[in-house]
């Protein structure tokens, strides 16, 4: 992880242990850094799993295998490699993943398909099988660790470890969700947008967990962007050990289903915001809210056009209340919009209404708002009831510096 911490960083929360989940970390030495870079999480027998993955067609073998593995709905372990994405590496990359799966399965006495693997880092370099083998062996023999150590180990250009938790009452029992995530650059919605892992003691059918995770991801992870680039390795997995003692949730009509769904979405939203707050070079967290669209989907597309605009993002970085750039981004989104109904605001102060600058517009409160770290942009299209909020960060010289020498 980077030595310089994002000014938008949040302290790592006190995440509770989850029954049936045991994290460990070790050093495989994928890069020349003096820290652990392999996370191993052992899961109790009977753990259900769901997952969402990148749609990038140049995805890694880890993603290809994971897509197939989640269909069975069962998991016994997770291995995350940091420093090498193992993407665009052909049969050698796949063999490295299958080696890890077989090694862990042999230790646990389970089906290799119950061992999930993720990798993150440089593209185009096969995962070194000897280092992976030694790293896994070290992890299997390591003492259990806390969530913060696990979160720190999966990071690459991240500047701080990221975690979140939530609880819900299900069938009279309190179920807990603890989650970690990594992500800082190459972040754009197309599910997923990073490496994220949610662990819960709730008893829930894997098929329904998959339904809930996909829906939560669409409203959270698919509503963030740092740089409009979708990674080859992005994965979010949810593991449910079933050890909370609740009656298993099989569908939306089961006791506590709504409460668990809300807790899962809450955790996903927390994680999504943390990724944006650690956007490479970020100095400001930006919420873009679009209302008055012809549909919610249309509103999100307009919001993302604004959030991905280099001109908008650099204006925010420079604390410039240049609302004309927002107008430009709305117009290029390819969604229904009417110039003469469009309204633009910052921080709750309208700059233009219904296609015209306000005659009494005072830029002073907007300028003051832009000097803060949490920025809001409001857009009303004036066409319908569609509404969406997306989250991004500003674009600074820091982003260029980080990515200009990423491989060094």
HUZI-V620400 format. One record per helix or strand of 3 or more residues. SS is the DSSP state (H for helix, E for strand). FROM is the first residue (numbers start at 0). TO is the last residue. If there is no record, write none. Layout:
ss={SS/SS}
from={FROM/FROM}
to={TO/TO}
This chain:
ss={E/E/H/E/H/H/E/H/H/E/E/E/H/H/E/H/E/H/H/H/H/E/E/H/E/E/H}
from={20/37/60/73/89/111/114/128/146/161/172/194/205/220/234/256/284/295/309/323/338/342/348/362/373/385/396}
to={25/52/71/83/107/113/121/140/152/169/181/199/218/222/239/276/292/306/316/331/340/345/352/369/379/392/403}
